[in-house]
Amino acid sequence: MSRIGQNSRTMAQEQVDRPLAAFARDYEGGEVTGWHDHGRAQLLYATQGVMRVATHGTHFVVPPGRALWVPAAMPHEVRTEGPVAMRALFFRADAARVGEAVPAVLGVSALLRELILAACAEPLEWDEAGRGGHLAALIAEEVARAPRLPFGVPALRDPRLRRLAAGLAADPASALTLENWAERCGASARTLARLFRAETGMGFARWRQALRLTEAAAMLAQGATPARASAAVGYSSAPAFGAAFRSAFGITPGGAR
């Protein structure tokens, strides 16, 4: 996995005196930015490929058709899964009011997608009284009204929970119970259950379902069929998978694909 080196605070998009600035770059699969932060809020979007974005509180999967709002000064790390065509936006502090104080996955409408691409075609110092200004105003409106989606899994801090999380990430279909994981992680099932509640506000079963559905969403975004994604994350019933997916994300597995 190759590491991308850059000083985020000296990027031109961080310095330009405009409400927003576009950033376009294509990445190969398996690239990683390393932990960093920006002085301006970001809307991370890719027209192709899946981004895995980690913050200290949550791990997000961002497939095409979705974008991640990252508040200013929030440490995060981006990993690419397959080739990624990133088309991101940086928001000056006064313009960032359209977003959240916390990271959030946004649904990207067809209009917002075209607006992002159009902004990437504008010069960095676009005409505030011309086309660039109109694009920026429309982008702000679309970001403000974009649906917020639960494409994230609470991050785990305790080393024992992290071992469990790594095992499930490698094999989301694993049928191991919390008692089974306790034997592997060096803690009692009661201790693990308490830690899950303390760190995530949810029990093991609910956290595991969130991880499984998020992994399934990543597979669907890369072209897997609903049946294949369902089996890969441990669902033996396609209807049960479809119902859980719709309940979590508000769309069908076929729609996510």
Buried (B, 14 or more C-beta within 10 A) or exposed (E): EEEEEEEBEEBEBBEBEBBBBBBBEBBEBEBBBEEBBBBBBBBBBBBBBBBBBBBEBBBBBBBBBBBBBBBBEBEBBBBBBBBBBBBBBBBBEEBBEBBBEEBBBBBBBEEBBEBBBBBBEBEEEBEEEEEBBBBBEBBBBBBEEBEEBBBBBBBBEBEBBEBBBEBBEEEBBBEBEBEEBBEEBEBEBEBBBEBBEEBBEBEBEEBBBBBBBBBBBBBBBBEBEBEEBBBBBBBEEBEEBBEBBBEBBEBBBEEBB
